Amino acid sequence: MVKKWEITIPQFTGNEPRRAYIYLPESYEWDPERRYPVLYMFDGHNVFFDWDATYGKCWGMKEYMDQSKTQMIVAAVECNRGADNGRLSEYSPFDFSDANYGKFKGRGRETMEWFVREFKPYIDRNYRTIPDREHTYIAGSSMGGLMSLYAVSAFNEVFSKAVSLSPSIWTAPGKIAKMIRETNYGPETAVYLDYGSEELGYREKASEQFAKVTGLLIKKGVFVSSRIIPGGTHSEASWERQIPFFMEALNYQR
């Protein structure tokens, strides 16, 4: 079951509504004593429904969760979809420039502070979650993948595991490397990263940057699953096919 409602994030877009989504496993209704881990996701409009998705194709998370009977709550929030490319600012931890879109102020910390101080507490109050770090995860793709990597680093006391699909490391590779080197990751921190083979040519040195991030995380003692997807592209259809792989990483128990 997926519930959908409207929220606002005043510090970013004033009173303009955004959609929020929550997936509840079937057992949520008939097992009222049970509590669940939570996976938070960026770009919520692309997660569950084709008719909400930017390009008409979603990740298909509901279908996967139902069919696999994964006992987890998934909570997601729509990005800033304004004409000023506000998403690029909200989903970047660092200032950066892009040849096509211009310069952007990184407001990723503000975004994560909202997630941690506003959205997560709302979910924990209103649903039967297991709110501790061990059972709190985060996931995203592209700029959302970058934000997931940032969240598990800068807010490691909140998130123990992250899924980072096609992360936009190109925005600030040096600062991202510095962030990982300086983070004291807590116990059992796990990160799943991947890139599609067909998208590695989009940006100069993408392969080297991806390999460097993977290596740095391993050196910091993080449990890392890192993959290059044969034929993978920068698209929801490609990311959908990776769900079984990253869900296995999230559910891995020693």
Buried (B, 14 or more C-beta within 10 A) or exposed (E): EBEBEEEEBEEBBEEEEBBBBBBBBEEBEEEEEEBBBBBBBBBBBBBBBEEBBBEEBBBBBBEBBBEEEBBBBBBBBBBBBEEEBBBBBBBBBBBBEEEEEEEBEBBBBBBBBBBBEEBBEEBBEEBBBBBEBEBBBBBBBBBBBBBBBBBBBBBBEBBBBBBBBBBBBBBBBEBBBEBBEEBEBBEBBBBBBBBBEBBBEEBEEBBEBBBBBBBBBEEBEBBBBBBBBEEBBBBBEBBBBBBEBBBEBBBEEE
